[in-house]
Amino acid sequence: MKALVDTDVWSEAFRRKTGTKSAYVSELADLIQEGRVEIIGPIRMEILCGIRESEKFDLFSERLEAFVDKPIESKAYVMAARFYNLCRSKGIQGSNIDFLICACSVLWNSPILSKDKDYERYKRILPIEILKPRKR
């Protein structure tokens, strides 16, 4: 089964220079080796947003070229809006991209790998699966 890897995990993997890798970065490395990574355009955009240095932007953009964006159908955007409205009605707020990730996850039956604790809150309402890093 493929996994949808959220922006925070990619960002840590690209930005961490030295030291111990987090369990999430290690899991990302394993998923890459196993050919199980999925990425969507909005995640690619989030990774690259805010990188002011042209050289770093080009480097990260080039590294991401190894991963092809999975096309997102219109029904995913409709489902994301439905998820947004449902969570909002229960007092849970989130970003539009988070809810698009949740919709893609449900439609593609792909768990989400993220360090973002918001997904735990979404999971109380939405039928998403969260991938936890494997024990090492």
PASEBA-1860 file (N, C-alpha, C; in nm, 3 decimals):
! residues 136
1> MKALVDTD> 0.083/-0.117/0.000/0.000/0.000/0.000/0.089/0.125/0.000 ~ 0.050/0.222/-0.081/0.125/0.348/-0.087/0.083/0.438/0.028 ~ 0.167/0.536/0.058/0.139/0.631/0.166/0.154/0.773/0.115 ~ 0.066/0.859/0.160/0.070/1.000/0.126/0.153/1.069/0.233 ~ 0.266/1.124/0.194/0.359/1.184/0.290/0.335/1.335/0.295 ~ 0.309/1.385/0.415/0.276/1.525/0.435/0.401/1.613/0.430 ~ 0.377/1.739/0.412/0.481/1.840/0.395/0.583/1.841/0.508 ~ 0.537/1.828/0.632/0.628/1.840/0.745/0.737/1.734/0.745
9> VWSEAFRR> 0.705/1.615/0.698/0.805/1.507/0.693/0.906/1.535/0.582 ~ 0.857/1.574/0.465/0.948/1.609/0.354/1.041/1.724/0.395 ~ 0.984/1.826/0.457/1.063/1.943/0.496/1.174/1.906/0.593 ~ 1.141/1.822/0.690/1.245/1.780/0.784/1.354/1.701/0.711 ~ 1.314/1.614/0.621/1.411/1.532/0.549/1.505/1.618/0.466 ~ 1.453/1.721/0.402/1.536/1.807/0.317/1.620/1.904/0.396 ~ 1.571/1.949/0.508/1.640/2.054/0.581/1.736/2.005/0.686 ~ 1.718/1.885/0.735/1.805/1.832/0.839/1.942/1.802/0.777
17> KTGTKSAY> 2.045/1.866/0.831/2.179/1.850/0.775/2.254/1.734/0.839 ~ 2.259/1.735/0.970/2.335/1.630/1.039/2.256/1.583/1.160 ~ 2.308/1.484/1.224/2.244/1.436/1.345/2.152/1.319/1.317 ~ 2.084/1.280/1.419/1.994/1.166/1.411/1.868/1.202/1.334 ~ 1.827/1.112/1.246/1.703/1.131/1.173/1.587/1.097/1.266 ~ 1.478/1.169/1.251/1.359/1.134/1.328/1.302/1.004/1.273 ~ 1.215/0.943/1.351/1.149/0.819/1.306/1.069/0.845/1.179 ~ 1.016/0.966/1.164/0.936/1.000/1.045/1.023/1.007/0.920
25> VSELADLI> 1.141/1.066/0.933/1.232/1.074/0.819/1.283/0.935/0.783 ~ 1.309/0.853/0.883/1.350/0.714/0.856/1.238/0.638/0.785 ~ 1.115/0.661/0.827/1.001/0.596/0.762/0.988/0.644/0.617 ~ 1.007/0.773/0.594/1.004/0.826/0.457/1.111/0.758/0.372 ~ 1.230/0.744/0.426/1.338/0.677/0.351/1.298/0.533/0.317 ~ 1.238/0.463/0.412/1.193/0.326/0.386/1.085/0.323/0.278 ~ 0.989/0.415/0.287/0.882/0.420/0.187/0.937/0.449/0.048 ~ 1.037/0.536/0.040/1.099/0.566/-0.089/1.166/0.441/-0.145
33> QEGRVEII> 1.242/0.371/-0.061/1.309/0.249/-0.107/1.210/0.143/-0.151 ~ 1.095/0.138/-0.087/0.992/0.039/-0.118/0.902/0.084/-0.234 ~ 0.923/0.205/-0.285/0.840/0.257/-0.394/0.696/0.282/-0.350 ~ 0.677/0.325/-0.226/0.542/0.339/-0.170/0.503/0.483/-0.139 ~ 0.577/0.581/-0.192/0.549/0.721/-0.163/0.453/0.779/-0.266 ~ 0.354/0.854/-0.215/0.267/0.931/-0.303/0.281/1.077/-0.265 ~ 0.274/1.161/-0.368/0.280/1.306/-0.346/0.178/1.370/-0.439 ~ 0.124/1.482/-0.393/0.032/1.559/-0.476/0.090/1.699/-0.494
41> GPIRMEIL> 0.046/1.767/-0.597/0.097/1.900/-0.628/0.090/1.998/-0.512 ~ -0.021/2.002/-0.438/-0.026/2.096/-0.326/0.080/2.071/-0.218 ~ 0.116/1.945/-0.196/0.224/1.916/-0.101/0.357/1.964/-0.158 ~ 0.380/1.939/-0.286/0.504/1.986/-0.351/0.515/2.138/-0.334 ~ 0.403/2.208/-0.359/0.403/2.353/-0.347/0.435/2.397/-0.204 ~ 0.371/2.332/-0.104/0.398/2.367/0.035/0.544/2.347/0.072 ~ 0.605/2.240/0.022/0.746/2.214/0.051/0.833/2.328/0.000 ~ 0.802/2.374/-0.120/0.886/2.474/-0.186/0.855/2.618/-0.143
49> CGIRESEK> 0.735/2.642/-0.094/0.699/2.778/-0.049/0.788/2.820/0.068 ~ 0.832/2.939/0.063/0.911/2.992/0.174/1.060/2.968/0.162 ~ 1.103/2.897/0.059/1.247/2.878/0.040/1.297/2.999/-0.039 ~ 1.360/3.089/0.029/1.399/3.217/-0.032/1.526/3.208/-0.115 ~ 1.615/3.120/-0.073/1.742/3.108/-0.145/1.720/3.031/-0.274 ~ 1.753/3.091/-0.384/1.730/3.033/-0.516/1.799/2.897/-0.532 ~ 1.921/2.887/-0.481/1.996/2.760/-0.495/1.928/2.647/-0.419 ~ 1.881/2.675/-0.296/1.812/2.572/-0.218/1.679/2.535/-0.284
57> FDLFSERL> 1.608/2.637/-0.332/1.480/2.613/-0.400/1.503/2.518/-0.517 ~ 1.603/2.548/-0.599/1.632/2.465/-0.716/1.673/2.323/-0.674 ~ 1.752/2.312/-0.568/1.796/2.182/-0.520/1.677/2.097/-0.474 ~ 1.590/2.155/-0.390/1.475/2.079/-0.340/1.378/2.046/-0.453 ~ 1.359/2.142/-0.543/1.271/2.119/-0.657/1.322/2.004/-0.743 ~ 1.453/2.002/-0.763/1.516/1.895/-0.842/1.502/1.759/-0.773 ~ 1.522/1.756/-0.642/1.508/1.630/-0.568/1.364/1.576/-0.577 ~ 1.268/1.667/-0.573/1.128/1.626/-0.579/1.086/1.576/-0.717
65> EAFVDKPI> 1.164/1.609/-0.820/1.130/1.564/-0.955/1.129/1.411/-0.966 ~ 1.194/1.345/-0.874/1.195/1.198/-0.874/1.057/1.140/-0.841 ~ 0.967/1.225/-0.788/0.835/1.180/-0.748/0.730/1.249/-0.833 ~ 0.649/1.169/-0.900/0.546/1.223/-0.989/0.420/1.251/-0.907 ~ 0.363/1.370/-0.930/0.238/1.404/-0.861/0.127/1.310/-0.906 ~ 0.055/1.256/-0.810/-0.063/1.176/-0.843/-0.175/1.275/-0.879 ~ -0.238/1.254/-0.994/-0.345/1.347/-1.035/-0.462/1.345/-0.935 ~ -0.518/1.460/-0.913/-0.630/1.474/-0.821/-0.757/1.501/-0.902
73> ESKAYVMA> -0.854/1.414/-0.886/-0.981/1.431/-0.956/-1.070/1.530/-0.882 ~ -1.167/1.584/-0.954/-1.260/1.682/-0.896/-1.330/1.629/-0.771 ~ -1.362/1.500/-0.771/-1.434/1.445/-0.655/-1.351/1.456/-0.526 ~ -1.219/1.462/-0.537/-1.135/1.479/-0.418/-1.154/1.620/-0.360 ~ -1.166/1.719/-0.446/-1.187/1.856/-0.399/-1.324/1.870/-0.333 ~ -1.424/1.805/-0.391/-1.558/1.807/-0.333/-1.556/1.738/-0.196 ~ -1.490/1.623/-0.189/-1.481/1.552/-0.062/-1.404/1.636/0.041 ~ -1.298/1.703/-0.002/-1.220/1.788/0.089/-1.308/1.899/0.147
81> ARFYNLCR> -1.391/1.959/0.063/-1.481/2.065/0.110/-1.582/2.007/0.209 ~ -1.632/1.888/0.180/-1.726/1.821/0.270/-1.657/1.794/0.405 ~ -1.533/1.744/0.400/-1.458/1.718/0.523/-1.435/1.847/0.602 ~ -1.399/1.953/0.531/-1.378/2.083/0.595/-1.504/2.125/0.670 ~ -1.617/2.119/0.601/-1.744/2.161/0.661/-1.783/2.072/0.779 ~ -1.765/1.943/0.766/-1.798/1.850/0.873/-1.712/1.876/0.996 ~ -1.582/1.888/0.976/-1.493/1.913/1.090/-1.523/2.048/1.153 ~ -1.545/2.147/1.071/-1.575/2.281/1.122/-1.701/2.278/1.207
89> SKGIQGSN> -1.802/2.200/1.163/-1.927/2.191/1.240/-1.905/2.126/1.376 ~ -1.795/2.051/1.390/-1.763/1.984/1.517/-1.657/2.063/1.596 ~ -1.626/2.185/1.548/-1.530/2.269/1.619/-1.385/2.239/1.587 ~ -1.360/2.162/1.481/-1.222/2.129/1.443/-1.187/2.206/1.316 ~ -1.082/2.288/1.326/-1.040/2.367/1.212/-0.913/2.308/1.152 ~ -0.894/2.333/1.025/-0.774/2.287/0.955/-0.759/2.362/0.825 ~ -0.648/2.339/0.760/-0.623/2.408/0.632/-0.692/2.334/0.518 ~ -0.715/2.407/0.412/-0.774/2.346/0.293/-0.687/2.233/0.240
97> IDFLICAC> -0.557/2.251/0.244/-0.468/2.147/0.194/-0.472/2.024/0.284 ~ -0.482/2.043/0.414/-0.496/1.927/0.504/-0.618/1.844/0.467 ~ -0.729/1.913/0.440/-0.852/1.839/0.407/-0.843/1.777/0.268 ~ -0.768/1.838/0.177/-0.746/1.776/0.046/-0.661/1.650/0.064 ~ -0.561/1.655/0.149/-0.480/1.537/0.179/-0.569/1.427/0.238 ~ -0.656/1.464/0.330/-0.748/1.365/0.389/-0.837/1.303/0.282 ~ -0.891/1.384/0.193/-0.978/1.332/0.087/-0.902/1.237/-0.005 ~ -0.783/1.276/-0.047/-0.702/1.189/-0.133/-0.670/1.058/-0.061
105> SVLWNSPI> -0.639/1.068/0.067/-0.609/0.950/0.147/-0.726/0.853/0.147 ~ -0.846/0.905/0.166/-0.966/0.820/0.170/-0.993/0.761/0.032 ~ -0.990/0.845/-0.071/-1.021/0.798/-0.207/-0.921/0.694/-0.257 ~ -0.795/0.712/-0.221/-0.690/0.622/-0.271/-0.655/0.511/-0.173 ~ -0.720/0.511/-0.057/-0.691/0.413/0.046/-0.542/0.414/0.082 ~ -0.490/0.536/0.099/-0.349/0.557/0.133/-0.339/0.621/0.270 ~ -0.268/0.560/0.363/-0.250/0.624/0.493/-0.164/0.750/0.479 ~ -0.175/0.838/0.577/-0.102/0.964/0.578/0.014/0.953/0.677
113> LSKDKDYE> 0.134/0.987/0.630/0.250/0.996/0.718/0.272/1.144/0.747 ~ 0.250/1.183/0.872/0.265/1.323/0.911/0.298/1.332/1.059 ~ 0.377/1.433/1.092/0.406/1.462/1.233/0.300/1.555/1.291 ~ 0.218/1.611/1.206/0.116/1.709/1.244/0.006/1.643/1.326 ~ -0.009/1.686/1.449/-0.109/1.627/1.541/-0.252/1.661/1.499 ~ -0.271/1.757/1.408/-0.405/1.789/1.360/-0.473/1.667/1.299 ~ -0.396/1.581/1.237/-0.455/1.462/1.174/-0.519/1.369/1.277 ~ -0.468/1.368/1.398/-0.530/1.289/1.505/-0.669/1.345/1.536
121> RYKRILPI> -0.680/1.478/1.533/-0.811/1.540/1.556/-0.906/1.511/1.439 ~ -0.856/1.520/1.317/-0.940/1.491/1.200/-0.988/1.346/1.204 ~ -0.901/1.258/1.250/-0.932/1.114/1.252/-1.052/1.082/1.342 ~ -1.078/1.166/1.439/-1.194/1.145/1.525/-1.325/1.160/1.447 ~ -1.319/1.233/1.337/-1.438/1.264/1.258/-1.433/1.196/1.120 ~ -1.314/1.191/1.062/-1.298/1.146/0.923/-1.242/1.003/0.917 ~ -1.274/0.931/0.811/-1.227/0.792/0.798/-1.085/0.781/0.741 ~ -0.993/0.857/0.799/-0.854/0.854/0.750/-0.772/0.755/0.832
129> EILKPRKR> -0.664/0.709/0.770/-0.568/0.623/0.840/-0.437/0.699/0.851 ~ -0.378/0.696/0.969/-0.251/0.764/0.992/-0.142/0.657/1.003 ~ -0.037/0.675/0.926/0.075/0.582/0.927/0.174/0.625/1.035 ~ 0.201/0.537/1.125/0.301/0.563/1.230/0.434/0.503/1.185 ~ 0.545/0.568/1.218/0.675/0.511/1.184/0.692/0.373/1.247 ~ 0.759/0.285/1.174/0.785/0.151/1.226/0.885/0.156/1.339 ~ 0.875/0.063/1.428/0.972/0.052/1.539/1.106/0.013/1.479 ~ 1.210/0.071/1.530/1.345/0.045/1.479/1.422/-0.039/1.579
END
